[in-house]
Structures are given as C-alpha cells and as structure tokens.
Amino acid sequence: MDDMIELDSLDRRILAVLQKQGRISFDELGGQVGLSASAALRRVRRMEDAGVIAGYAALVSARRVGLSLTAYINVRLEKHSGRGKRTPMDDFAAELATWDEVVECVSLSGDMDFLLKVVVADMDHYTRFVMETLLKHPSVQDCKTSFVMRPLKSGVSVV
C-alpha cells in the first residue's frame, strides 16, 4: 500500500488513547503515553494532516434517542448492461448518501452488492424505509434483512 503511513509505537499508543478518550487534553494524553503536551499535539497534528486521524465524532446511543431497532440489509442491484457513464452501483451509492436510516454501507464481493447497517425507531419505521425508499430505488433487485437481537461488541478501535 503506497498510501500507508508509518506509525511508531508512540503513534499507536496515542491512537489507542484517542479512540477510547477522544476529548482528552493534550496534557493528559502526553502523560499517558510518556510525552510532553506539545510533543503529543505535534504527533496528533501530523496524523491528522496525513489522514490517519480522519475526524472526530460523538458516539450517540441510538436507544437513548429513540432508535431501538438495528438491521443489516444485504442488497443486490441489477447488473448494468450498457456502456453508460453511470452504473446502477453509482446511482445507488449517490442516493443512499441521502438516507438517514443508513448509518453504514459497504460494497461486498459475492452474491450481494452492498451491506447496509440501518438504525430505525421500530418495525413500522423499518417497513416504511424498505418499502418506500430502498425497494423503490430503480437499481435495487433484491434485499435480505437480519435484525440485531443483542449487540455483543461494538467499537471504533483499529490500532
């Protein structure tokens, strides 16, 4: 990977702390990894500039804001046959960016084209989303849903 950034053990320790405590001060961060606040800040800024740290966000409890149903939807699209500039995948990807219910989407290999993570208030909300939005999209050929019964592990740590 040409665009991979070399991270030393201090960078990895900084990332591990930030993934657990994103609002920590640079003074506290430096103390936890054995650096001064200014040295910790320089390393964080370097990783931000390099795109290693892609951004910051608040992790919201979906249940606490009335979104108690999570589903994973496998989506199969029609296969494009022409040589037009935009494919069904392009059209679908552009449209799904506007769907608030979809909190994550990945393109897949295999029988299905996409896997959507959908968070909604209840089964009625899910049904409306699938029937009035997802299945009405002209590129969607089929979808299969699995509902989350009980989350066992969730996290954002990658280092």
Residue, then its C-alpha position, 0 to 999 in steps of 0.5 A: m500500500d503506497d498510501m500507508i503511513e508509518l506509525d511508531s509505537l508512540d503513534r499507536r499508543i496515542l491512537a489507542v488513547l484517542q479512540k477510547q478518550g477522544r476529548i482528552s487534553f493534550d496534557e493528559l494524553g502526553g502523560q499517558v503515553g510518556l510525552s510532553a503536551s506539545a510533543a503529543l499535539r505535534r504527533v496528533r497534528r501530523m496524523e491528522d494532516a496525513g489522514v490517519i486521524a480522519g475526524y472526530a465524532a460523538l458516539v450517540s446511543a441510538r436507544r437513548v434517542g429513540l432508535s431501538l431497532t438495528a438491521y443489516i440489509n444485504v442488497r443486490l442491484e441489477k447488473h448494468s448492461g450498457r456502456g453508460k457513464r453511470t452504473p446502477m452501483d453509482d446511482f445507488a451509492a449517490e442516493l443512499a448518501t441521502w438516507d438517514e436510516v443508513v448509518e453504514c454501507v459497504s460494497l461486498s464481493g459475492d452474491m450481494d452488492f452492498l451491506l447496509k447497517v440501518v438504525v430505525a425507531d421500530m418495525d413500522h419505521y423499518t417497513r416504511f424505509v424498505m418499502e418506500t425508499l430502498l425497494k423503490h430505488p430503480s437499481v435495487q433487485d433484491c434485499k435480505t434483512s437480519f435484525v440485531m437481537r443483542p449487540l455483543k461488541s461494538g467499537v471504533s478501535v483499529v490500532 
